[in-house]
Amino acid sequence: MAKVLSLTILFFLAFQGLKAQTEKGSTNLGIILGAGTSTSKTISITNNIASNITTKDNHFTITPNFSYFIKEKLDLGTELGFGRGNSNYNSTPSIYTSSSNNYSASVYLRKYFLYENKIGIRTGPYLHYEYSNSKTEYVMPVASTFDIKKNIYSSGIRAALVYYPSKKIGLTAQLLDLGYSYYKQTTSQNETTTNNAINFNLIGEGDLSFGVFFVLGKK
């Protein structure tokens, strides 16, 4: 009888510990790492002349984040990000390289749908701002350099997989992102371009994004 009672108490305490991860007043502190790489080879035909085009892109992002549970399984958070990328384009007679630095900030609201408070999905709306500064250097046909500065504003809905291997640690992976974005860019030649788009990205398309966060408990 005593053994059964002890197991019941341990189970109750464990359940309460898991529940405390997403209860009102709990806080999360985490970091998300993203990376992407791609290589494409195509053939372009202009005036019956064929040319091979090779493009290589590499980039990464690092995004610290913090959130606070305003209700049970509903948190409000913010994040700051930094990213760097580079690309190479080779298609005679044009050869150039490009590098960029990106800085971003977001606020978001997320609802958690968990199975036994261990694994599930968190999803909700977000607002996002990003500033990008890139430099492109042409090797051919004429050596030249120009800069591009871009401001991006976006909003939408994201969903991510979340898993708690322990009551103090959580893991997450981006599943999808559906949103609207608007950007304005200015080149060093004082040329300005604006554009807007609706974006829909699923896991496996573009970047791979994974994160870890720590449950700090109630303040």
N, CA, C and O of each residue as an XYZ file, in Angstrom:
876
protein
N       0.827     -1.208      0.000
C       0.000      0.000      0.000
C       0.864      1.262      0.000
O       0.605      2.222     -0.726
N       1.912      1.223      0.852
C       2.814      2.376      0.942
C       3.529      2.606     -0.388
O       3.747      3.743     -0.807
N       3.901      1.460     -1.064
C       4.586      1.579     -2.348
C       3.665      2.202     -3.395
O       4.100      3.060     -4.164
N       2.406      1.785     -3.436
C       1.437      2.346     -4.382
C       1.228      3.827     -4.116
O       1.151      4.624     -5.050
N       1.137      4.198     -2.841
C       0.951      5.596     -2.470
C       2.148      6.438     -2.893
O       1.983      7.560     -3.373
N       3.359      5.897     -2.714
C       4.580      6.613     -3.099
C       4.625      6.845     -4.604
O       4.964      7.941     -5.051
N       4.282      5.809     -5.405
C       4.268      5.928     -6.853
C       3.231      6.959     -7.296
O       3.470      7.726     -8.230
N       2.086      6.975     -6.628
C       1.041      7.945     -6.963
C       1.515      9.370     -6.716
O       1.268     10.266     -7.523
N       2.200      9.573     -5.587
C       2.711     10.915     -5.270
C       3.778     11.334     -6.272
O       3.792     12.483     -6.712
N       4.686     10.406     -6.643
C       5.732     10.722     -7.619
C       5.129     11.077     -8.969
O       5.575     12.022     -9.621
N       4.108     10.317     -9.394
C       3.442     10.600    -10.659
C       2.794     11.979    -10.634
O       2.878     12.726    -11.609
N       2.153     12.313     -9.527
C       1.493     13.610     -9.390
C       2.501     14.742     -9.458
O       2.258     15.747    -10.125
N       3.643     14.593     -8.770
C       4.679     15.628     -8.782
C       5.278     15.792    -10.176
O       5.542     16.910    -10.618
N       5.492     14.663    -10.870
C       6.046     14.740    -12.227
C       5.085     15.447    -13.157
O       5.503     16.273    -13.968
N       3.801     15.136    -13.053
C       2.792     15.771    -13.900
C       2.741     17.270    -13.633
O       2.644     18.068    -14.565
N       2.806     17.651    -12.361
C       2.786     19.064    -12.004
C       4.010     19.776    -12.548
O       3.927     20.928    -12.974
N       5.173     19.077    -12.533
C       6.391     19.683    -13.068
C       6.281     19.950    -14.548
O       6.733     20.993    -15.022
N       5.678     19.013    -15.305
C       5.491     19.202    -16.737
C       4.490     20.305    -17.014
O       4.674     21.119    -17.919
N       3.418     20.319    -16.215
C       2.387     21.337    -16.402
C       2.949     22.725    -16.152
O       2.548     23.693    -16.799
N       3.902     22.821    -15.188
C       4.482     24.120    -14.831
C       5.256     24.730    -15.986
O       5.507     25.935    -15.991
N       5.644     23.912    -16.971
C       6.393     24.430    -18.118
C       5.577     25.440    -18.917
O       6.146     26.372    -19.486
N       4.294     25.280    -18.969
C       3.456     26.158    -19.792
C       2.364     26.852    -18.982
O       1.403     27.354    -19.563
N       2.487     26.891    -17.668
C       1.457     27.557    -16.875
C       1.706     29.058    -16.816
O       2.816     29.522    -17.078
N       0.683     29.802    -16.474
C       0.768     31.256    -16.411
C       1.880     31.683    -15.455
O       1.990     31.182    -14.336
N       2.712     32.634    -15.934
C       3.809     33.143    -15.123
C       5.145     32.502    -15.417
O       6.175     33.026    -14.992
N       5.173     31.362    -16.147
C       6.433     30.726    -16.518
C       7.115     31.524    -17.625
O       6.456     32.233    -18.385
N       8.437     31.404    -17.710
C       9.201     32.101    -18.743
C      10.129     31.122    -19.448
O      10.573     30.133    -18.863
N      10.414     31.414    -20.715
C      11.343     30.614    -21.513
C      12.457     31.498    -22.046
O      12.213     32.628    -22.471
N      13.674     30.985    -22.022
C      14.827     31.661    -22.610
C      15.500     30.671    -23.537
O      15.902     29.591    -23.104
N      15.631     31.028    -24.824
C      16.157     30.054    -25.761
C      16.943     30.661    -26.903
O      17.176     31.869    -26.951
N      17.345     29.801    -27.820
C      18.086     30.227    -28.999
C      17.704     29.315    -30.162
O      17.549     28.106    -29.993
N      17.553     29.911    -31.344
C      17.220     29.161    -32.552
C      18.355     29.321    -33.559
O      18.816     30.433    -33.812
N      18.798     28.211    -34.128
C      19.845     28.220    -35.138
C      19.258     27.787    -36.473
O      18.537     26.793    -36.556
N      19.576     28.542    -37.510
C      19.090     28.210    -38.848
C      20.230     28.229    -39.845
O      21.173     29.008    -39.703
N      20.149     27.379    -40.852
C      21.193     27.326    -41.871
C      20.603     26.819    -43.175
O      19.644     26.047    -43.189
N      21.194     27.268    -44.257
C      20.730     26.828    -45.569
C      21.863     26.867    -46.575
O      22.738     27.730    -46.497
N      21.855     25.955    -47.505
C      22.844     25.931    -48.567
C      22.210     25.363    -49.827
O      21.382     24.455    -49.757
N      22.591     25.887    -50.954
C      22.029     25.398    -52.219
C      23.019     25.628    -53.350
O      23.816     26.565    -53.326
N      22.947     24.756    -54.328
C      23.758     24.865    -55.540
C      22.878     24.546    -56.732
O      22.203     23.517    -56.756
N      22.884     25.420    -57.714
C      22.073     25.179    -58.915
C      22.918     25.366    -60.168
O      23.784     26.238    -60.243
N      22.634     24.520    -61.139
C      23.306     24.612    -62.435
C      22.249     24.597    -63.532
O      21.447     23.667    -63.622
N      22.255     25.621    -64.353
C      21.280     25.732    -65.442
C      21.983     26.132    -66.741
O      23.139     26.555    -66.743
N      21.255     25.985    -67.827
C      21.769     26.368    -69.149
C      20.857     27.445    -69.720
O      19.645     27.255    -69.825
N      21.440     28.559    -70.082
C      20.696     29.665    -70.675
C      21.065     29.797    -72.150
O      22.237     29.727    -72.517
N      20.040     29.991    -72.994
C      20.280     30.138    -74.431
C      19.809     31.525    -74.865
O      18.624     31.845    -74.768
N      20.738     32.340    -75.340
C      20.450     33.695    -75.810
C      21.057     33.885    -77.190
O      22.260     33.703    -77.379
N      20.214     34.253    -78.161
C      20.672     34.435    -79.549
C      21.389     33.187    -80.060
O      22.426     33.269    -80.718
N      20.802     32.016    -79.735
C      21.323     30.717    -80.156
C      22.699     30.403    -79.561
O      23.415     29.537    -80.065
N      23.061     31.108    -78.491
C      24.325     30.840    -77.810
C      24.016     30.314    -76.409
O      23.341     30.980    -75.624
N      24.514     29.114    -76.101
C      24.256     28.492    -74.804
C      25.355     28.844    -73.804
O      26.538     28.884    -74.142
N      24.937     29.094    -72.583
C      25.905     29.383    -71.527
C      25.489     28.658    -70.254
O      24.302     28.553    -69.946
N      26.471     28.162    -69.523
C      26.217     27.467    -68.263
C      26.184     28.470    -67.110
O      27.034     29.356    -67.017
N      25.186     28.317    -66.232
C      25.041     29.203    -65.083
C      25.142     28.367    -63.807
O      24.384     27.417    -63.614
N      26.077     28.730    -62.950
C      26.256     28.040    -61.671
C      26.068     29.041    -60.540
O      26.721     30.085    -60.512
N      25.176     28.723    -59.611
C      24.915     29.595    -58.468
C      25.049     28.795    -57.178
O      24.488     27.706    -57.058
N      25.795     29.338    -56.210
C      25.973     28.700    -54.913
C      25.594     29.693    -53.816
O      26.034     30.842    -53.829
N      24.779     29.242    -52.874
C      24.339     30.097    -51.763
C      24.553     29.377    -50.440
O      24.281     28.182    -50.316
N      25.048     30.124    -49.448
C      25.210     29.613    -48.095
C      24.828     30.710    -47.107
O      25.187     31.871    -47.308
N      24.108     30.362    -46.045
C      23.766     31.352    -45.041
C      23.396     30.678    -43.720
O      23.036     29.502    -43.683
N      23.493     31.452    -42.641
C      23.119     30.947    -41.323
C      22.482     32.076    -40.527
O      22.692     33.250    -40.829
N      21.711     31.722    -39.517
C      21.096     32.705    -38.616
C      21.200     32.195    -37.182
O      21.202     30.988    -36.937
N      21.286     33.123    -36.249
C      21.273     32.808    -34.829
C      20.303     33.773    -34.154
O      20.426     34.987    -34.311
N      19.341     33.240    -33.406
C      18.241     34.062    -32.890
C      17.945     33.754    -31.425
O      17.249     32.780    -31.137
N      18.455     34.557    -30.496
C      18.056     34.419    -29.085
C      16.605     34.884    -28.912
O      16.154     35.786    -29.617
N      15.874     34.267    -27.973
C      14.472     34.631    -27.782
C      14.054     34.480    -26.323
O      14.672     33.746    -25.552
N      12.988     35.194    -25.967
C      12.456     35.168    -24.611
C      10.937     35.235    -24.689
O      10.388     35.992    -25.490
N      10.250     34.442    -23.857
C       8.793     34.484    -23.849
C       8.254     34.351    -22.429
O       8.924     33.834    -21.535
N       7.026     34.831    -22.247
C       6.355     34.820    -20.941
C       4.937     34.297    -21.136
O       4.227     34.746    -22.036
N       4.522     33.350    -20.297
C       3.184     32.763    -20.423
C       2.161     33.673    -19.741
O       2.121     33.789    -18.516
N       1.339     34.313    -20.573
C       0.313     35.216    -20.052
C      -0.936     34.437    -19.622
O      -1.752     34.934    -18.847
N      -1.073     33.209    -20.137
C      -2.134     32.293    -19.739
C      -1.581     30.876    -19.844
O      -0.494     30.662    -20.380
N      -2.323     29.933    -19.338
C      -1.936     28.536    -19.482
C      -1.805     28.182    -20.961
O      -2.761     28.327    -21.723
N      -0.605     27.712    -21.375
C      -0.301     27.290    -22.749
C      -0.464     28.419    -23.773
O      -0.801     28.163    -24.928
N      -0.226     29.662    -23.355
C      -0.264     30.811    -24.269
C       0.853     31.766    -23.860
O       0.786     32.377    -22.794
N       1.888     31.899    -24.705
C       2.991     32.783    -24.349
C       3.153     33.934    -25.339
O       2.797     33.832    -26.513
N       3.699     35.026    -24.825
C       3.995     36.234    -25.591
C       5.506     36.403    -25.553
O       6.109     36.370    -24.480
N       6.128     36.584    -26.733
C       7.585     36.610    -26.749
C       8.183     37.569    -27.746
O       7.488     38.184    -28.555
N       9.498     37.677    -27.662
C      10.256     38.521    -28.582
C      11.575     37.835    -28.904
O      12.053     37.004    -28.131
N      12.162     38.182    -30.041
C      13.432     37.604    -30.433
C      14.242     38.599    -31.256
O      13.685     39.452    -31.947
N      15.560     38.476    -31.171
C      16.492     39.288    -31.942
C      17.394     38.342    -32.711
O      17.890     37.363    -32.154
N      17.612     38.630    -33.996
C      18.377     37.708    -34.812
C      19.510     38.352    -35.574
O      19.478     39.543    -35.883
N      20.518     37.540    -35.872
C      21.620     37.955    -36.740
C      21.880     36.847    -37.741
O      21.861     35.667    -37.392
N      22.122     37.226    -38.977
C      22.414     36.246    -40.005
C      23.487     36.741    -40.958
O      23.695     37.944    -41.117
N      24.159     35.800    -41.582
C      25.175     36.140    -42.574
C      25.062     35.161    -43.738
O      24.829     33.968    -43.542
N      25.229     35.677    -44.939
C      25.141     34.830    -46.114
C      26.115     35.236    -47.190
O      26.618     36.360    -47.199
N      26.379     34.318    -48.098
C      27.223     34.629    -49.253
C      26.773     33.792    -50.441
O      26.229     32.700    -50.277
N      27.004     34.307    -51.620
C      26.619     33.598    -52.841
C      27.649     33.858    -53.936
O      28.339     34.877    -53.948
N      27.723     32.905    -54.845
C      28.624     33.008    -55.992
C      27.842     32.725    -57.266
O      27.087     31.756    -57.344
N      28.032     33.585    -58.263
C      27.324     33.452    -59.537
C      28.359     33.414    -60.650
O      29.205     34.302    -60.754
N      28.286     32.379    -61.483
C      29.257     32.213    -62.563
C      28.530     31.890    -63.855
O      27.973     30.804    -64.012
N      28.541     32.847    -64.782
C      27.944     32.653    -66.097
C      28.628     33.602    -67.060
O      28.268     34.775    -67.154
N      29.611     33.089    -67.769
C      30.379     33.936    -68.684
C      29.439     34.705    -69.606
O      28.590     34.095    -70.257
N      29.572     36.051    -69.678
C      30.708     36.828    -69.182
C      30.507     37.423    -67.789
O      31.311     38.256    -67.370
N      29.470     37.029    -67.061
C      29.224     37.624    -65.750
C      29.675     36.685    -64.630
O      29.243     35.535    -64.556
N      30.540     37.188    -63.771
C      30.983     36.456    -62.590
C      30.982     37.431    -61.419
O      31.617     38.484    -61.481
N      30.261     37.075    -60.340
C      30.270     37.961    -59.186
C      30.052     37.171    -57.906
O      29.562     36.042    -57.929
N      30.425     37.784    -56.794
C      30.189     37.233    -55.474
C      29.422     38.263    -54.655
O      29.541     39.468    -54.879
N      28.632     37.771    -53.703
C      27.827     38.662    -52.879
C      27.852     38.175    -51.434
O      27.787     36.971    -51.184
N      27.945     39.101    -50.483
C      27.894     38.758    -49.066
C      26.931     39.713    -48.372
O      26.781     40.859    -48.795
N      26.278     39.248    -47.307
C      25.283     40.081    -46.633
C      25.260     39.820    -45.136
O      25.566     38.720    -44.676
N      24.894     40.847    -44.390
C      24.622     40.745    -42.959
C      23.167     41.132    -42.727
O      22.680     42.106    -43.300
N      22.473     40.366    -41.886
C      21.058     40.610    -41.626
C      20.805     40.742    -40.127
O      21.340     39.977    -39.326
N      19.982     41.725    -39.761
C      19.619     41.953    -38.374
C      18.087     41.990    -38.295
O      17.439     42.641    -39.114
N      17.514     41.295    -37.314
C      16.055     41.188    -37.270
C      15.525     41.270    -35.852
O      16.252     41.052    -34.882
N      14.231     41.590    -35.750
C      13.528     41.623    -34.470
C      12.084     41.183    -34.710
O      11.483     41.533    -35.726
N      11.538     40.419    -33.776
C      10.164     39.912    -33.924
C       9.450     39.923    -32.580
O      10.079     39.844    -31.524
N       8.134     40.021    -32.639
C       7.276     39.765    -31.485
C       6.239     38.745    -31.928
O       5.843     38.727    -33.093
N       5.791     37.884    -30.995
C       4.889     36.810    -31.380
C       4.006     36.391    -30.217
O       4.315     36.639    -29.052
N       2.903     35.752    -30.566
C       1.969     35.165    -29.605
C       1.749     33.722    -30.039
O       1.439     33.465    -31.202
N       1.910     32.758    -29.093
C       1.837     31.350    -29.471
C       0.937     30.547    -28.538
O       0.977     30.701    -27.317
N       0.128     29.688    -29.146
C      -0.733     28.762    -28.417
C      -0.111     27.366    -28.499
O       0.321     26.931    -29.566
N      -0.070     26.667    -27.352
C       0.543     25.341    -27.290
C      -0.538     24.258    -27.298
O      -1.517     24.333    -26.555
N      -0.342     23.254    -28.152
C      -1.205     22.080    -28.199
C      -0.318     20.859    -27.946
O       0.372     20.392    -28.853
N      -0.338     20.346    -26.723
C       0.597     19.313    -26.304
C      -0.107     17.999    -25.961
O      -1.233     17.987    -25.464
N       0.585     16.903    -26.238
C       0.119     15.579    -25.836
C       0.842     15.192    -24.548
O       2.066     15.060    -24.535
N       0.092     15.013    -23.479
C       0.619     14.677    -22.166
C       1.704     15.661    -21.728
O       2.640     15.287    -21.022
N       1.572     16.920    -22.153
C       2.501     17.988    -21.782
C       3.951     17.679    -22.143
O       4.874     18.168    -21.491
N       4.155     16.860    -23.191
C       5.513     16.473    -23.588
C       5.852     16.869    -25.023
O       6.946     17.366    -25.290
N       4.924     16.652    -25.935
C       5.211     16.886    -27.349
C       3.971     17.430    -28.029
O       2.847     17.073    -27.674
N       4.182     18.297    -29.012
C       3.041     18.871    -29.714
C       3.456     20.001    -30.621
O       4.575     20.034    -31.134
N       2.533     20.931    -30.812
C       2.744     22.045    -31.739
C       2.441     23.355    -31.019
O       1.518     23.424    -30.207
N       3.215     24.385    -31.316
C       2.896     25.735    -30.872
C       2.766     26.611    -32.114
O       3.585     26.528    -33.029
N       1.742     27.443    -32.139
C       1.465     28.226    -33.332
C       0.803     29.544    -32.959
O       0.180     29.664    -31.905
N       0.949     30.542    -33.847
C       0.336     31.836    -33.591
C       0.879     32.912    -34.506
O       1.754     32.646    -35.330
N       0.365     34.136    -34.366
C       0.766     35.245    -35.241
C       2.090     35.878    -34.808
O       2.528     35.732    -33.667
N       2.712     36.586    -35.753
C       3.965     37.279    -35.459
C       4.088     38.555    -36.296
O       3.455     38.692    -37.343
N       4.909     39.477    -35.814
C       5.318     40.674    -36.544
C       6.842     40.653    -36.616
O       7.511     40.321    -35.637
N       7.389     41.007    -37.779
C       8.826     40.828    -37.987
C       9.404     42.013    -38.765
O       8.794     42.511    -39.712
N      10.589     42.451    -38.344
C      11.333     43.482    -39.085
C      12.754     42.983    -39.316
O      13.353     42.357    -38.442
N      13.289     43.268    -40.510
C      14.646     42.829    -40.824
C      15.367     43.892    -41.646
O      14.802     44.488    -42.564
N      16.616     44.109    -41.293
C      17.474     45.026    -42.046
C      18.630     44.227    -42.629
O      19.277     43.453    -41.923
N      18.889     44.417    -43.924
C      19.936     43.671    -44.610
C      20.877     44.636    -45.326
O      20.445     45.590    -45.972
N      22.161     44.366    -45.194
C      23.184     45.164    -45.872
C      24.076     44.207    -46.642
O      24.756     43.377    -46.038
N      24.087     44.308    -47.960
C      24.850     43.368    -48.777
C      25.802     44.100    -49.723
O      25.574     45.248    -50.105
N      26.869     43.399    -50.084
C      27.863     43.938    -51.018
C      28.073     42.931    -52.132
O      28.279     41.744    -51.880
N      28.020     43.415    -53.368
C      28.224     42.570    -54.542
C      29.459     43.045    -55.302
O      29.607     44.230    -55.600
N      30.335     42.102    -55.607
C      31.574     42.425    -56.316
C      31.613     41.666    -57.637
O      31.628     40.435    -57.660
N      31.630     42.413    -58.731
C      31.728     41.824    -60.069
C      33.194     41.632    -60.435
O      34.014     42.537    -60.281
N      33.507     40.425    -60.928
C      34.850     40.136    -61.435
C      34.881     40.345    -62.944
O      35.851     40.873    -63.487
N      33.806     39.924    -63.618
C      33.655     40.087    -65.065
C      32.224     40.540    -65.338
O      31.346     40.265    -64.519
N      31.951     41.214    -66.438
C      32.893     41.647    -67.483
C      33.722     42.872    -67.083
O      34.803     43.097    -67.628
N      33.218     43.659    -66.137
C      33.974     44.824    -65.666
C      34.015     44.770    -64.145
O      32.978     44.618    -63.499
N      35.201     44.894    -63.576
C      35.337     44.848    -62.123
C      34.621     46.043    -61.497
O      34.897     47.193    -61.841
N      33.702     45.763    -60.581
C      32.950     46.836    -59.926
C      32.342     46.310    -58.634
O      32.241     45.102    -58.421
N      31.940     47.243    -57.775
C      31.343     46.894    -56.487
C      30.161     47.804    -56.204
O      30.233     49.010    -56.440
N      29.073     47.235    -55.701
C      27.963     48.080    -55.269
C      27.283     47.463    -54.054
O      27.317     46.249    -53.853
N      26.668     48.319    -53.255
C      26.004     47.903    -52.018
C      24.489     47.979    -52.166
O      23.962     48.771    -52.947
N      23.800     47.133    -51.395
C      22.340     47.159    -51.341
C      21.903     47.147    -49.887
O      22.343     46.298    -49.112
N      21.035     48.087    -49.510
C      20.450     48.120    -48.178
C      18.957     47.841    -48.314
O      18.268     48.444    -49.136
N      18.474     46.915    -47.490
C      17.085     46.487    -47.622
C      16.380     46.490    -46.264
O      16.931     46.024    -45.266
N      15.164     47.017    -46.239
C      14.305     46.974    -45.065
C      13.097     46.084    -45.383
O      12.403     46.296    -46.377
N      12.861     45.094    -44.531
C      11.792     44.123    -44.769
C      10.819     44.143    -43.587
O      11.231     44.073    -42.429
N       9.532     44.238    -43.896
C       8.479     44.197    -42.881
C       7.565     43.013    -43.220
O       7.139     42.864    -44.365
N       7.271     42.184    -42.233
C       6.431     41.024    -42.517
C       5.577     40.656    -41.305
O       5.878     41.013    -40.166
N       4.514     39.934    -41.595
C       3.626     39.418    -40.552
C       2.988     38.139    -41.064
O       2.936     37.897    -42.269
N       2.503     37.322    -40.135
C       1.888     36.077    -40.564
C       1.655     35.134    -39.402
O       1.497     35.553    -38.256
N       1.635     33.846    -39.725
C       1.411     32.787    -38.739
C       2.497     31.730    -38.908
O       2.811     31.315    -40.023
N       3.059     31.305    -37.790
C       4.060     30.246    -37.796
C       3.594     29.069    -36.952
O       2.778     29.216    -36.042
N       4.128     27.908    -37.274
C       3.874     26.707    -36.466
C       5.185     25.955    -36.312
O       5.969     25.844    -37.255
N       5.411     25.440    -35.110
C       6.646     24.710    -34.831
C       6.355     23.491    -33.976
O       5.430     23.488    -33.163
N       7.157     22.458    -34.172
C       7.094     21.276    -33.317
C       7.839     21.586    -32.020
O       8.910     22.191    -32.053
N       7.289     21.180    -30.889
C       7.944     21.410    -29.601
C       7.944     20.110    -28.804
O       6.963     19.366    -28.792
N       9.070     19.856    -28.138
C       9.223     18.626    -27.357
C      10.000     18.933    -26.080
O      11.013     19.631    -26.115
N       9.519     18.409    -24.954
C      10.172     18.606    -23.666
C      10.832     17.300    -23.225
O      10.142     16.422    -22.707
N      12.159     17.140    -23.416
C      12.831     15.931    -22.912
C      12.935     15.919    -21.394
O      13.089     14.860    -20.786
N      12.851     17.103    -20.780
C      12.837     17.203    -19.320
C      11.995     18.416    -18.951
O      11.593     19.184    -19.824
N      11.729     18.590    -17.664
C      10.848     19.678    -17.249
C      11.503     21.046    -17.364
O      10.815     22.062    -17.267
N      12.833     21.099    -17.572
C      13.533     22.378    -17.663
C      14.090     22.686    -19.046
O      14.632     23.769    -19.267
N      13.962     21.750    -19.975
C      14.534     21.931    -21.318
C      13.491     21.598    -22.377
O      12.762     20.614    -22.256
N      13.428     22.433    -23.421
C      12.540     22.188    -24.548
C      13.295     22.261    -25.860
O      14.269     23.003    -25.987
N      12.842     21.491    -26.834
C      13.422     21.500    -28.189
C      12.337     21.889    -29.174
O      11.166     21.565    -28.977
N      12.725     22.585    -30.235
C      11.740     23.029    -31.206
C      12.301     22.983    -32.620
O      13.509     23.112    -32.821
N      11.420     22.800    -33.597
C      11.793     22.796    -35.018
C      10.664     23.455    -35.802
O       9.490     23.146    -35.602
N      11.035     24.359    -36.690
C      10.045     25.075    -37.487
C       9.324     24.134    -38.441
O       9.958     23.324    -39.118
N       7.970     24.241    -38.499
C       7.185     23.406    -39.402
C       6.702     24.178    -40.624
O       6.865     23.721    -41.755
N       6.106     25.354    -40.395
C       5.610     26.139    -41.524
C       5.546     27.617    -41.165
O       5.526     28.003    -39.996
N       5.514     28.427    -42.221
C       5.438     29.882    -42.071
C       4.580     30.414    -43.219
O       4.937     30.273    -44.389
N       3.459     31.018    -42.876
C       2.576     31.623    -43.864
C       2.487     33.108    -43.536
O       2.028     33.481    -42.457
N       2.926     33.960    -44.467
C       2.948     35.381    -44.145
C       2.979     36.295    -45.349
O       3.091     35.858    -46.494
N       2.875     37.586    -45.048
C       2.944     38.648    -46.052
C       4.171     39.496    -45.751
O       4.436     39.811    -44.591
N       4.923     39.868    -46.781
C       6.118     40.684    -46.575
C       6.173     41.832    -47.579
O       5.689     41.734    -48.707
N       6.776     42.910    -47.124
C       7.007     44.097    -47.960
C       8.452     44.541    -47.743
O       8.931     44.585    -46.610
N       9.139     44.869    -48.833
C      10.509     45.346    -48.655
C      10.791     46.541    -49.552
O      10.163     46.753    -50.589
N      11.773     47.309    -49.091
C      12.269     48.450    -49.845
C      13.787     48.387    -49.821
O      14.397     48.307    -48.755
N      14.393     48.423    -51.002
C      15.848     48.359    -51.061
C      16.421     49.540    -51.848
O      15.813     50.044    -52.791
N      17.605     49.955    -51.425
C      18.294     51.073    -52.060
C      19.723     50.651    -52.358
O      20.404     50.103    -51.491
N      20.184     50.905    -53.585
C      21.542     50.551    -53.971
C      22.464     51.752    -53.802
O      22.010     52.878    -53.596
N      23.772     51.490    -53.892
C      24.751     52.567    -53.778
C      24.693     53.513    -54.971
O      25.301     54.583    -54.949
N      23.956     53.116    -56.022
C      23.731     53.998    -57.176
C      22.434     54.792    -57.006
O      21.939     55.401    -57.955
N      21.886     54.775    -55.773
C      20.654     55.511    -55.439
C      19.436     55.022    -56.224
O      18.525     55.798    -56.512
N      19.424     53.741    -56.566
C      18.263     53.134    -57.202
C      17.406     52.480    -56.112
O      17.915     51.733    -55.277
N      16.119     52.767    -56.132
C      15.209     52.253    -55.103
C      14.191     51.300    -55.711
O      13.615     51.578    -56.763
N      13.976     50.175    -55.040
C      13.021     49.164    -55.486
C      12.141     48.751    -54.314
O      12.626     48.600    -53.193
N      10.851     48.570    -54.568
C       9.933     48.050    -53.543
C       9.205     46.832    -54.086
O       9.020     46.686    -55.294
N       8.802     45.974    -53.187
C       8.074     44.771    -53.617
C       7.322     44.192    -52.422
O       7.677     44.454    -51.273
N       6.285     43.405    -52.694
C       5.561     42.705    -51.638
C       5.195     41.315    -52.133
O       5.076     41.077    -53.335
N       5.020     40.405    -51.187
C       4.765     39.013    -51.573
C       4.070     38.272    -50.450
O       4.167     38.648    -49.282
N       3.367     37.212    -50.821
C       2.796     36.272    -49.863
C       3.689     35.035    -49.865
O       3.950     34.454    -50.919
N       4.154     34.637    -48.693
C       5.109     33.537    -48.585
C       4.494     32.348    -47.850
O       3.751     32.511    -46.882
N       4.818     31.164    -48.328
C       4.388     29.931    -47.657
C       5.547     28.953    -47.703
O       5.929     28.485    -48.775
N       6.112     28.640    -46.531
C       7.264     27.748    -46.444
C       6.967     26.594    -45.505
O       6.475     26.793    -44.394
N       7.269     25.386    -45.960
C       7.139     24.187    -45.146
C       8.508     23.698    -44.737
O       9.512     24.072    -45.344
N       8.562     22.848    -43.694
C       9.821     22.279    -43.266
C      10.473     21.540    -44.435
O       9.806     20.807    -45.166
N      11.786     21.739    -44.604
C      12.485     21.107    -45.711
C      12.608     22.008    -46.927
O      13.372     21.710    -47.845
N      11.860     23.113    -46.942
C      11.962     24.072    -48.033
C      12.790     25.260    -47.551
O      12.366     25.991    -46.656
N      13.961     25.454    -48.137
C      14.809     26.558    -47.715
C      15.607     26.196    -46.473
O      16.284     25.168    -46.441
N      15.526     27.045    -45.446
C      16.321     26.855    -44.241
C      15.843     25.678    -43.406
O      14.664     25.325    -43.414
N      16.789     25.075    -42.682
C      16.471     24.163    -41.607
C      16.663     24.951    -40.319
O      17.710     25.567    -40.120
N      15.671     24.937    -39.448
C      15.689     25.770    -38.255
C      15.351     24.946    -37.025
O      14.267     24.370    -36.935
N      16.293     24.890    -36.066
C      16.100     24.142    -34.835
C      16.470     25.018    -33.641
O      17.311     25.910    -33.752
N      15.837     24.756    -32.502
C      16.119     25.574    -31.334
C      16.048     24.791    -30.045
O      15.484     23.699    -29.987
N      16.633     25.371    -29.012
C      16.558     24.828    -27.663
C      16.198     25.969    -26.724
O      16.642     27.100    -26.918
N      15.393     25.676    -25.705
C      15.030     26.715    -24.752
C      14.973     26.130    -23.348
O      14.799     24.927    -23.155
N      15.123     27.014    -22.383
C      15.147     26.627    -20.976
C      13.930     27.191    -20.261
O      13.605     28.368    -20.415
N      13.269     26.370    -19.494
C      12.098     26.784    -18.726
C      12.579     27.358    -17.398
O      13.154     26.640    -16.579
N      12.343     28.646    -17.186
C      12.842     29.316    -15.993
C      11.842     29.291    -14.858
O      12.193     29.590    -13.717
N      10.594     28.936    -15.154
C       9.573     28.899    -14.120
C       9.021     30.271    -13.851
O       9.341     31.236    -14.546
N       8.181     30.352    -12.829
C       7.547     31.624    -12.494
C       8.553     32.606    -11.942
O       9.502     32.234    -11.251
N       8.324     33.898    -12.268
C       9.178     34.941    -11.715
C       8.776     35.205    -10.258
O       9.373     36.055     -9.597
